[in-house]
Amino acid sequence: MKKLLFIILIVFAIGACSSKNDGQGPVGESQLPDDKPMDPPPAEDEPAISDEELLDLTQRETFKYFWDFAQTDSGGARERYHPDDPSRDENVVTSGGTGFGLMAILVGIERGFITREQGVERLALILTFLENADRFHGAWPHWLNGTNGDVIPFSNTDNGGDLVETAFLVQGLICLKEYMKDGNAPEKELADKADTLWKGVEWSWYTQNQEVLYWHWSPDFGFDINLQLKGYNEVLITYILAASSPDYGIVKEVYSQGWASGGAIKSANTKYNVPLLVRHAGSPEFGGPLFWAHYSYLGLRPTGLADEFVNYGQVNINHARINLSYCLENPNGFEGYGKDCWGLTASYTRNGDGSIGYSAHKPGNDTGVVSPTAAISSIAYTPTESLDALHYFYKNRDKLLGPAGFYDAFSPEYNFWVAEAYLAIDQGPEIIMIENFRTGLLWNLFMQNEEVQAGLGLLGFSYL
C-alpha cells in the first residue's frame, strides 16, 4: 500500500509540473482564461526582459491601435476599440486621437514597424479625410464620421468646433509637416497639406473678442456651452498654437489673463513635501488626473519650459511624483497598489456592478482602478518608477496585454478585473511619450517649427 501511494504521488507531481503555464503566449493576444479570475504567478525562472526590449514591445503593440484598428475609410483613429465587440462605434473618429495617431505613425516609420512608403500612403489618406471633413471656423469637431467626414455630436449642443481636440490634432500635423518637408515629392506634398490645414484654424474667432479662449462653437448653438480655457489642466497647447498662428493669432493678454488668470494659476500648495506649483482645476490638493501632464506635451517639450508664472517641466515632474506617492500611501487600502503598480488618470473604470464605465481617476476620485497609460506616459518624468510599473504590467501580460497594447484599466482590488478595451487618447500618449523619452523625436520636430518658436516667444516662454 505504501508503495502504491508513493507511485500515485509521483504521478501526480509529474502531471502538475507538466501542466504549469510558463506565462508565454502570442504577443498582443490576451491569455486570460474564461473559467478562472486569477492565474498563478509566473515561474521564477522566467527569462527576464530588458528595459529596451520592453519599451520596444510596448511601442510595437500599442502602434497597432493606430495602424491595424484605425477606421477603414479615413485612416483616422477610432474613439475606442473593444476586441470583444469590434463593430462598436467602428466609424467614430476622434480628432484629437487622430492627431496622436499621426505622431504614432511617424514613430512607426522610425522604429521600422512599417515602411516609409506605407506611412506616407496612410498619412495621405488621413490628410485627405481631414481636408474634406466638417470644420467650424477652421476647427474640427470632437468626433467625425469616418465614412463621410460629417460631424458626430459629442453632446446635444456640442456639434461644432472643438478647439482643444483641434489643438491635439494640430500638434500632430505640425510634427508631420516637419518630418516630411525635406522628403521626396509626395512627402513634400504631405508637408504642405498639413501646414495649410493647421494654419486654417481660426483661433482668434474662439476668443469672442475677449481675453480668453473658448472650447466650443456650434453653428446651431454658438458659444452657448461657454466653457473658457483656464489653467491648470490639459489645454496649454491650445494657447501655444493660437499664439503661433500666422493668420489667426492671439495677443499675449489672451494667454496671461485667460490661461494663467492673471497669475492666479500659481499655487503654494504642497503634498508629500512636493510643491504643486500650479492650481489644478478642481484638484488643488493632489493635482488632477495624470493625462494633464501628457496631452499638451506630446510635441511641446516640457523640460525647462517656463513662462513668467511657472516652470511647466517641474510642474509635470511634481504632478507625477504626487500621483505616485498617493498610490504608495494608498489611503483606501486597495489591493495591489505599490511602487510597481500605480497611476491614476481618466480611463475606463469598473462600475459598482462590475460593468465597464469611465472615470477621471485621481486622488480624491480613487476607486482602486489603475490605468497603465498614467505611469507609462509619465516615463519622461518618473523614468525608474514608470519602468517598474511597465515591468509589472508585462509580468501580468496574460491578463493585461491585448491585441493593441496594454488594456486601458485594471483593478487588483476586484479579483484583478480588467477593462479589455482601448481608447485612442490613452494609447497615443504611451507610444509617443516613450519615443520622446528615448529619442526626443516628436519634441524635436514640434519645437523646430518656426511658427511654434515665434508663438512661444510672443508669450514670453524660455527654457531654464
N, C-alpha and C positions, 0 to 999 in steps of 0.2 A: 504493500500500500504506500509506504514512504517513497519507494522508487517510482511508483506511478504518479504520485503527487509532484515529485521532483520533475518528471518529464513534462507534466502539464504546465508547470510554472515556466520551464524553459521555453516551451512552445508559445506560451502567452507573451513572454518577454520579447521573443523574436518577432512575433506578429506586431506588438506595439511599436518596436523600433522601426520595422519596415513601413509602418503607416504614418510615421512622422512627416509633417508638412515642412519642407525646407523654406517655405515663405517665398519661393521663386514663382514666377508666372510671367506671362507676356506683358511687357511694359505697356502701360496705357490701358490695361484691362483689369477691371475690378475683380478681386478674388474673394469677395465677401460671400460666404455660404448663405444659402437661404434658410437653413434649418437651425442655425445657432448664432447668437448675437456676438459671441466673443471667441476669438481664436487663441490658442496657447501662444506664449511669447516665442519669437524666433529662436532657433538654436544658437547657443553661444558661439559656436564655431562658424557662424555665417560669415562669408567673406565681407570684409569692410569695403565701403565705397568712399573714395576720396572726396574732399570738398569740390574739387574741379569736376570730377565725374558727376557728382550730384547736381551741380549747377548746370552742367551740360544737359543732363537728363530732364531737369525741371524746365529749362527753356525749350527743349525739343518737344516735350509732351504738351506744354502749355501753348506752344505755337499752333498746335493742331486746332485749337479753338477757332483761330482766325483764318486758318487755311482749309482744313478738312470740313469744318462745320459752319463756314460762312454762308450767308444767304446766297442761293444759287444764281439768281438773275443779276444781282448787283455786285456781288463780291463783298458787300458790306458786312459788318459784324452784327450777328443776331443779338438781340437783347439778352436772351437766355438760351440755354440748351439743356434739355433733360434727356439723358440717354434712354431712359425707360419710356419716354414719350416724345420721340424726336420731331413729330409734326407740331408740337405745341408752339404757337407763336412763330412758326417757321419763317414767316415773311416780315416779321417786325424787326426792322433795322434800327439800331441806336446810333445817333450821330456822334456822340462823344466816344462810344465804344469803337466806332469805325475809325476815329482819329487814333485811338490806341492801336487798332489793327494795322493802320498804315505804318506806324512805328515798328510794330511786331514783324511786319513783312521785311522791313529793312534789316532787322536783326536776323530774320530767317535767311536772307541773302548772305549776310556777313558770316553766319555760322555754318553755311552750307546745307541748311535744311531743304532749300530749294535753289535752283539755278537763278542767276541774274535775269535771264530771259523769261523764266516763269514768273518771277517777281514783277517784271515790267508789264507783262501781259495782264496779270491780276490787278496791278495798280491802275493801268489804263482803264480797265472795266469799272473800277470803283470811281475814278475821277469823272468818267463819262456819266455815271449814275448821279453823282453829286451835282454835276453841271446842269442836269435836266430835272433834278428834284425840286420840290417846293422850297422856296426861300421867302423870307419875310424881312424886307429891308436888308437883304443880304444874309440874314441869319437862317440857319436850318432849324427845323423843329426838333424836339427831343426824339420822336420816333418817326420813321418813314416806312412806307410800304415798299419793300424791296422789289416788288414786281413792276411798279409803275412810278415810284418816286413821290406818291401822294403823302401828305401829312396824315399821320395817325394820331388823333388827340391823346395827350397824356392824361388829361382830366377834362371835365366839362368845359372849362374856359381856357384850357391850355392847348390851343390848336393852331398856334402860330410860331413865331421865332422864339428860340430858347438860347439866350446869349451865352450862358455858361457851357452848355453842351457844344455850342458852336465853337467856343474857345478851346475846348478839349480837342475838337476836330481840327481846328486851325493849327494847333500845336503840331499835329501830325503832318498837315500839309506843308508847313514850313520846313520840317525835317526832311520830307520827301523832296522838296524843291532844292534844298542844299545838297542832298545826296546825289541827285541826278543832273544837276545843272551843267556839269562838265563832261557828261557822257556822250553817247552817240546820238544820232538824230532823234530816234524815238524817245530816248531818255530826256533829251533837252526839251522835247515837246511836252513830256510829262511835267518837267520842272516849270515850264512856262504856264501850263494849265493850272497847276497847284498854286502858283504865285497869283494868277488872275483870280482864282476862286477866293482865296483868303482876303485879298485886297478889295473884294466886292462887299465885304461885311460892313454895314453902316453902324459902326459902334456908337457914333455920336447921336444917332437917332434914339438910341436906348437910354439917353440921359433925360429926355423930356425937357431939355434946356435947364437942367438942374445940376448941382454939383454931386452927382451920384449916378451910377449905372443901375438900370432896372433889368431884372432877369427875363421877363416875358413881354411880348407884344403879339396881339392877335388881330387879324383883320375884322373879326366879329366883335371882340370884347375890348379892343385897345389895350390899355395898361391896367385893366381892372384888377388883375392879380396883385399888382402894386408891391412886388417884393424887391426891395432895394438890396444891392450887393454891398454888404458891410462886413468887415473882418472882425474876428478871425475865424475863417472856415476854409473851404476848399477852392475859393474863387479868385485868388490873387492873380492867376494867369489871365483872367478876363481883363483886368485893368492894364496889365503889361501889354497885351495885344492891342487894346484900344489906344494906348499911348503910342504904339508902334505903327499904327495905320497911317499911310501917307495921304489918304484922301478923306478919311472919316475919323480922324483922331480926336482925342480929348485933351484938355489942358490939365496941368498938374493939380489944380484945385479940385477937380473931379476925383482924383485919386486921394489926395490928402484929406478932403472933407468927407468923401464917400467911403472908400475902403478903410481908411485909417481913422475916421470920425474925429478929425482934428487933433489926433494924438491920443484919444481915448482908447485906442486899440491896445495900448500898452497895459501891462499888468505887473503888480508887485507880488502876486501870489506865488507861493512855493508849495511843493508837495514832495515828500520823501527827500527833503533838502535840495530839490531841483527846482529852479525858477521856471514858471511857465512863460514868462516874458510878454505874452500877449493874452488878451482877454478872449478866451474861446467862447463863442456864442452858445449860451445855454449850458456850458460846462466849465465854469470859471475855476473850479477846484482841481479837477484832474485832467482837463483837456478833453476834446471831443474824440470821436472815432478816428482811428488811425489813417483812414483814407484822406483826411485833411493834410497829412504830410506827404501824400503821394501824387494826387491828380495834377496839381499845378506844377509839380516839379519833375514831370517825366521828360520835359525838354528844358525847362528853366532850371539851370544849375543852382542848387541852394547853397552850396558850400561857400560860406563867407558872404553871401548875398545880403546886403544891408541897405536900408534907406535911412532917413533921418530919425526913424522911430525905433527900429529893431533890426537885429541880425537874424534873418529867416533860416539860415542854416542851423544856427543854435536853437532856434525855436523847434525845428523838426527833430533834432537830436534829443532835446529835452522832452518833447512830446512822446517819443518812442520809449525813452527811459522810464517815464512816469507810467506809461501803459504797462511796461514790463514789470515795474516794481509793484504795481497794483496786483498783477496776476501772481507775483511771488507772495505778496501778503495774503491774497485770497481770502478777504474778509468773510465771504459767504461759505467758505469751506467746500468749494466744488471739487469733485474728484478730478484728478489728473493735472490740475494747474501746477506749473513749476517752471524751472529755468529753461526747459526744452519743450514746454507746451504752453504757449502764451499767445496773446494777440487778439485784441477786441476792436472790431470795426463793423461797418454796415455790411450785411451779407444775408444770405438765407439763415433761417433760425428754426428752432424746434418750438412749435406751439405747445400749449399745455396738454393737448390731447394726442401729442406725438406726431401731428401732421407738420408739413413744411410751411413756413411763413417767411417773413422778412422783418429785420430789425436793425437799427443803428446801434450795435453793441458798443458799449464804452463803460468805464467806471461810472456807476450810478444807473446804468441800464445793462447790468451783467446778469445773464441768465444761465451761465455755465456753458455757453457756446463759444468755441474758438474758431476763428476764421483764418485759414492758412495764409491768405493774402496779406493779413496785417503784419505778421512777422517777416514773411518772405520779401514783401515790397519795402520793408524798412531796412534792408540789408546795408544800404549806404550809411545808415545812422547807427545801427547796432550790429556790426558785422559778425562778431562772435556769437552773440545771442540769437541772431537770425539763422545762422548756420546750425546752431544747436537745435533750433526748432525744425529746421528743414530736415536734419537727420532723424528727428523724431517722426516727422510726417512720413519719411521714407521707410523707417523701421516698421511703420504701420501701413505700408503701401497696399497690403491686401485689402484693407478697408478704405483707405483714403485716396489711392491713385486710380483714376478712371481714364476714359478714352481721350480726355483733353486736359490732362494735368491733374493736380490735386483738387479734390472736390471742394465745394465752396465753404462748407462749415461742418463741424462735428462737435460732439459733446461726450467726453468720457463719463460725465455725471449720469447720463441716461443710457447705461449699458453700451457705451460707445455708439450712440446714434450718429448717423452720417446723412447730411443733405447731399444725396447723389445727384447733383445738378451744378450748373455753372452759370455765371453772369459775366458778360463782356467786361464790365467796369471793374471786376475783381481779378480776372485772368490777365488783362492787359498790363496793369502795373507790375505784375510778377516778372514777366519776361523782359519788360523794359527796364525796370529798376535793377534787376540782376545785371543786365548789359551795361547800364551806367556804372554800376559798382565795378565791373570787370574791365571795361574799356573806355567808359565815358562817351560811347558812340552818339547817343541821342542828345546828350548835353552839348557835346561839341558841335553837332550840326545846328541845333537851335540857336546856340549862343553866337555862332559866327554870322548869323543873318544880319545884314546891315540895318534893316528896319527895326529889328529887335534891339540892336545896340543903341539905335537912336531913341527908341522908346524908353529904355532903361535910363539913358542919360537925361531925357526930359523929366523923368520922375525923380531924379536925384539919387539913383542907385549907385552903389560902388561895391567892390569886393574887398573884404577885410582879410 
